[in-house]
Amino acid sequence: MSGGPQVLRQAVNAMVQSARIALRRSNLEIKDIDWLCPHQANKRIIDGTAKSKYLRMSKKTLITIEEDGNVSGASNIITLDKSIKQGKVKRGDKILITAVGGGYTMGAFVFEY
């Protein structure tokens, strides 16, 4: 793999794929999800994941990259914490967390707050 466009595509595909697996294992569909909380790697990866044909969560995506930058593995939890404190995320909301990391390690999970 070489170059930014390929890395962007691979990262988006990995986050979408892991999200789909998490949903299937949770017996949920994307329509059941209140918020997408993606790894805050960069805005293009976040947007690509949120706007993907499968997820279509642009209006329900939690984003803090502009404020905090990429804080590696802590980005999902920092984003979720800020969103709870701001009152966006409420009790009973179903959250889909998805991430991709070095070596294209990927993972996702769903939980109810």
C-alpha positions as CSV (number, residue, x, y, z in Angstrom):
1,M,0.0,0.0,0.0
2,S,1.3,3.4,-0.8
3,G,0.0,6.9,-0.5
4,G,-2.7,8.8,1.4
5,P,-5.7,7.9,-0.8
6,Q,-5.2,4.2,-0.3
7,V,-4.7,4.6,3.4
8,L,-7.9,6.6,3.6
9,R,-9.9,4.0,1.7
10,Q,-8.4,1.2,3.8
11,A,-9.2,2.9,7.1
12,V,-12.7,3.7,6.1
13,N,-13.3,0.2,4.9
14,A,-11.9,-1.3,8.1
15,M,-14.1,0.9,10.3
16,V,-17.2,0.2,8.3
17,Q,-16.5,-3.6,8.1
18,S,-15.9,-3.8,11.9
19,A,-19.1,-1.8,12.5
20,R,-21.1,-4.2,10.4
21,I,-19.7,-7.2,12.3
22,A,-20.5,-5.6,15.6
23,L,-24.1,-4.8,14.6
24,R,-24.6,-8.3,13.2
25,R,-23.2,-9.9,16.4
26,S,-25.5,-7.6,18.5
27,N,-28.6,-8.5,16.4
28,L,-29.0,-4.8,15.6
29,E,-29.4,-2.8,12.4
30,I,-27.9,0.7,11.7
31,K,-31.4,2.2,12.2
32,D,-31.2,1.0,15.9
33,I,-28.1,3.1,16.5
34,D,-28.5,6.6,18.0
35,W,-24.8,7.7,17.7
36,L,-21.7,6.7,15.8
37,C,-18.5,7.3,17.7
38,P,-15.6,6.7,15.3
39,H,-11.9,6.8,16.1
40,Q,-10.8,10.4,15.6
41,A,-7.9,9.7,13.3
42,N,-8.7,12.5,10.9
43,K,-11.8,14.3,9.5
44,R,-11.7,12.6,6.1
45,I,-11.7,9.2,7.7
46,I,-14.5,10.1,10.0
47,D,-16.6,11.6,7.2
48,G,-15.9,8.7,4.9
49,T,-17.0,6.2,7.6
50,A,-20.1,8.2,8.6
51,K,-21.2,8.8,4.9
52,S,-20.5,5.2,3.8
53,K,-23.3,3.5,1.9
54,Y,-23.8,1.1,4.7
55,L,-23.7,3.4,7.8
56,R,-25.2,6.7,6.6
57,M,-24.7,8.3,10.0
58,S,-23.4,11.8,9.0
59,K,-26.0,13.6,11.2
60,K,-25.5,11.2,14.1
61,T,-21.7,11.1,14.3
62,L,-19.8,12.3,17.4
63,I,-16.8,14.4,16.4
64,T,-14.1,16.1,18.5
65,I,-11.1,15.9,16.1
66,E,-11.1,19.7,15.6
67,E,-10.8,20.3,19.3
68,D,-8.5,17.5,20.5
69,G,-6.7,16.2,17.4
70,N,-5.8,12.5,17.1
71,V,-5.2,11.3,20.6
72,S,-4.7,7.7,19.4
73,G,-6.6,4.9,21.3
74,A,-8.2,7.3,23.7
75,S,-10.1,9.3,21.0
76,N,-13.3,7.3,21.1
77,I,-13.6,7.5,24.9
78,I,-12.7,11.2,25.0
79,T,-15.3,11.9,22.3
80,L,-17.9,9.9,24.1
81,D,-17.2,11.6,27.4
82,K,-17.4,15.0,25.9
83,S,-20.7,14.2,24.2
84,I,-22.2,12.9,27.4
85,K,-21.1,16.0,29.3
86,Q,-22.6,18.2,26.5
87,G,-25.9,16.4,26.7
88,K,-25.8,15.0,23.2
89,V,-25.7,11.4,24.4
90,K,-28.5,10.5,26.8
91,R,-29.4,7.5,28.9
92,G,-30.8,4.7,26.7
93,D,-29.0,5.8,23.6
94,K,-27.3,3.0,21.6
95,I,-23.7,3.9,20.6
96,L,-21.6,2.3,17.9
97,I,-17.9,2.7,18.5
98,T,-15.6,1.8,15.7
99,A,-11.8,2.2,15.4
100,V,-8.8,1.4,13.2
101,G,-5.2,1.5,14.3
102,G,-1.6,0.8,13.3
103,G,-1.2,-2.3,11.1
104,Y,-4.9,-1.9,10.3
105,T,-6.0,-3.3,13.5
106,M,-9.8,-2.8,13.7
107,G,-12.6,-3.2,16.1
108,A,-16.1,-2.1,17.0
109,F,-18.7,-2.6,19.6
110,V,-22.2,-1.5,20.4
111,F,-23.6,-0.6,23.8
112,E,-26.5,1.2,25.4
113,Y,-25.6,4.1,27.6
